[in-house]
Amino acid sequence: MQKGFAALYVVISLVVALSTDSFAVDLTIMTGGEKGTYYQFGLNLKKLVEPKDINLEVINSTGSIENLYAVYQRPHTQMGIVQSDVLAFVSRVQSDPVLKRIATKTRMIFPLYNEEVHLLGRREIRDFDDLTGRRVAIGKEGSGTYLTARLLFEVSEVKPEEMVPIGTGEAMSQLKSGKIDAMFYVAGYPVKLFTEDVSEDDGLALIPIRNKSIVEFYPQTKIPANTYPWQKTTVDTIAVKAVLVSFNFRRSNCEYVGDFANALYENMDWLIANGHSKWKSVDLEFPLKGWEQYDCVKSRLQHRRVVNKSAAELNPILKAVKDILGP
């Protein structure tokens, strides 16, 4: 009988531990433009965690660099989505010592999805190398598009006449009016901007990126034909990985971000079924080179795996308790 009560006590303790795995907290995530995939992912996460007593505020932004700064210094802002090449940009292109220090303390929560580099331009432009001597919009300074475009020109040594640092909306307007020749936009396809704001009559096309130096630095991918109504053929390009990040916080933010990460990890099926189509390509276990996972996330997930293992190991004990106590 004593063994039976001991087993019952273990079961009750485990049930209590599992039932208290909830929290109520305000969190903020920095994303991107309202028509971009970062922002859509943020809205998906907000909807996911609402029933779990987590109030997630989703903030749009110019992108990766702004998000790095915000997670570091913006009040009550614990998370952001950035491009995986942001650290390479900071080390190779940026000279700001503050940003360099921030980068050393930035930690990955999870890798997310591949973001395709969209290079949209006039139809006579054959490929990336043909941007030599042309005016090209590279995204607003501080955005992920800006940093990737700058890196592409540095790696390839292709020299445009001018790199124009403007946002995607203004770039689209200038491209249609002929003031610029091409524009970059880094986002997971399909993006609303190209679905809603480009038509066959605009005389524009996605430009292939096959430069040898670039494809040695970035993974190659394709934008399938008919991703956009006006795009009839498959286009070769390259990709960067979107990364959910935090700062190397301690104390309460460490716990809150760890619990949020656990909620995301446990509910990937819901996100795949109800969120942006890019959730289908997310691999939370992807070994992303050059990034260190936030230890507050790693320890929270390890704890979850231990609890799950313990629950599985208790199955024989549960059966024993049932046999002792009866129906």
N, C-alpha and C positions, 0 to 999 in steps of 0.2 A: 504493500500500500504506500509506503514511504517513497518508493521509486516512482509510483504513479503520480503522487503529488509533486515530486521533484520535476517530473517530465511536464506536468501541467503548468508548473511555475515557469519553466523555460518557454513554453508555447505562449503563455500570456505575456511574458516579458517581450518576446519577439513581436507579438501583435501590437503591443503598445508602442514599441520602437518604430514599427512601420507606420502606424496610424498617426504618429506625431511628425511625420516627414512632410510638413507643410509650413508655409511661412507667409507673412503679409508684409510687403515691402514695396517702396517706390524705386523704380529703376529707370534709367534713360539710356537709349541707344542712338548714336549718331549714324546716319545712313548716307543718302545721296540725293540727287534731284528727284522730284515727284514723279517723273516719268521713267525713272531708272529702276533696275532690279533690286538694288540695295534697299530702297524705300519700300518696295513691295514685300521684300523679305521681312523688314521691320514690322510692317502691318500684320503679316502672317504670325510673327512671334507674339505680337501684342494680343491678337485674338486667341492664340494658343494658351497664354498664361493668365488671361483674365479670370477663368473659373478657378484658378489656383491661388487666388488672392494676391496676385502680383500685378501692380499697376505699372505697365511699361509705357513710357513716353517715347514716341518715335519722332526724331528731329531730322528734317532734311538738311542737306549741307552741300558744299561744293565738292566734297569727296575726301580722299584718303588723308591728305596733309592736314586739312582742317579737322578731320576726325581724330588724328593723332594728338593734336594740340588740345582739342576739347576733352578727350578722355583724361588727359594729364591735368588740365587746369580749370575746366568748366565745372561749376558747382553741381553736385549730385548727378554727374555723368560718368557712368561706370564702363560703358561698352561702346564700340564703334565697329563699322565694317570698313576694311581697307583692302587694297590690292597687295598681293604677295610680293610684288616688286618694289614696294615702298621703301623697304630697308636698303635695297640696292641703290635706289634713287638717292636716299639720304647720304649713303656712303660715297657715291660716285659723282653726284651732281650738286647736291646741296652743300653750302658752306656755313649754315647757321649752327653755331655750337649748341644752342638750346635744343634745337630739333634733334641734333645728334645725340644729346643726352637722353632726350625723351625716347628715342628709338631703342636705346640700350635697355630701357625699362619696360618696353612694350611687350606684352605676352599674348600668345595665341590662346583663345578659348577653343575654337574649332576651325579647321579648314572647311570651306563651304563648296562652292562650285567654280567651274572654269568660266572666266569672262572672255568673250571673244573681242578682239580688237576690230572694230568697224572703221574702215577707212572709206568714206563716201566722197566722191568727186565727179568731175565732168567725165563723160563717157570716153573721151579721147585719151585719158590718162590710163596707160596700160597696166602699170604695176607700181609698187612702192618706189622703186628706183627712179621712176619717171617724175617724182616730186622735186627733183633737182631744179632749182631756179624758179619754183612756183611759190605762191602764197598759200600757206596751210594753217588752218585753225587747229590749235593744239589743246584746247580746253582752257578753262579759267584757271589762273594760277592757284595752286593748292589742291586742285582736283586730281583724282586718280588718272583721268585721261591726260592731263597735263604732264604728270610725271612719267607715264608710259611713253607718250609721244617724244618727250625730251630724251628718254633713254634710247628709243629706237633710232633717232637721228645720231645720237652719240655712238652707239654700237655699230651702226651701218656706215657712218661717215657720209651719208647722203646730206647734201647741203641745200635746203630750200632757200628761196629768195628772202622769205620772212616767215617766222613762226609767230602766228597771231594768237595771243593769249585771251581768248574770249570764251564765254559759256556756250553750251550747245544750242540754245535757242537762237542767240544772236548769230552763231556760226551758220546755222541752217538758213537764216535770212540772208546773210551775206553770200553764201554759196549759191542760192537761187538767183540773186541779183547780179552775180558775176564778179563781186568784189574780191572773192577768194577762189582758189581752184579746188580745194579739198578740205575735209575736216575729219578729225579723229573723234571717235566716241567709243569708250571701253565699257561694255556692259554685256551681261548674259542675254543672248538672243532668246526670243524676239523682244525688241525694245519698243515701247510705245511711240517714241519720237519718230522712228523710221516707218512704223506701221501707219501712224495717223497723219504725219506731216510731209510725206514724200509720195509722189505719184509718178506714173509713167511719163506724163507730160513735162516733168521737171528736167528731163534729160540727164539724170544722174545715175551713177552705178557704184556698187561696192568694188573697191580696187584690191586686187590680190596682193598679199604680202608674202614674198618668197625669198627675200634677200638672204644670202647664205650666212652672213654674220648674225643676222637676227634670229634665224631658225636654229642656230647653235646655242643661242642664249635663252630663247623662249620655246615652249612646246608648240608644235604645229597642230592645227585643227582646221575645220571647214565650217562655213556657214551654208547649210543645205539649200538647194534650189527651192524657191517659193517660200522661204522663211518670211519674206515680205512680198506683198502682192505684185510689186514691180520688178522683183528679182527672179529671173527665169533660170539662171544657172548657178551651180555650186561655186563658192568662192573660197580659195585658199587663204588662210590667215593664221594668226598665232593667238595664244591665250595666256591670261594670267589667272591666278586663283584668287577668289574672294576669300577673305579671312575675317572671322569674328574675333576681335581683340579686346583686351583690357589693359590697364596699367598694372604694375606690380604692387597692387594695394595690399594693405594688411588689415587686420581687425575686421570690422563689420562688413566692409565691401568685399573682402575676401570670401566671407561666408555667403553673402547674398549672390555674388556672381557664381560661386560654386553650386549653389542650389538652383539658380536659373539654368546653368549648363546641364544639370541633372534633369531638369524638367524638359529641356530641349531633347536631350539624349533619349529619354524614355518615350517621347512622343513623335519620333520621326515618321511613323506610319500615318499619323494624323496630318502632319505637314505635307507629306507626299500626296495624300488624298485630297486635301483641301487648300493647299497653298499654290504658289507660283510653280510653273512647270519645272523650273530649275531645281526644286527640292529633290526631284527624282535622280539627279546626278550627284547629290551631296554624299560624300563619304567622310564621316566624322573621324574615322581612324586613319585617314590618308597621311602618310609620313611626309610632311611638308618640309623640304630642305631649307635650313637657315632660320627656322622658327622654333622657339621653345614654348611648350604648352604651360600655361599658368598653373603653378603648383596647387593653387586653391581648387582648380577644376580637377586636376589629376587626382588629388587626394579624395575629393568628393565622389568621383566615379569609382575609385578603388574601394571606397567604403560601401558603395552601392553593390558592387560585385561580391564583396564579402558577405553582405546581408543576404543577397540572393542565393549564394552558395550555402549559407547557414540554413536558409529556409528549405532548400532542397535536401540538405542533410537531415532535417528534422522530420521528413516524411515518415520514416520508420517510428519515430517517437510519437508522432500524431496517431499513427495506427495503434501503438501500444496504449496510449491514453484512451482511445476509443474502446479498446478491448477491456480496459480496466473499469472505465466509468459506465460502459454499456450504452445503449441507444438513448 
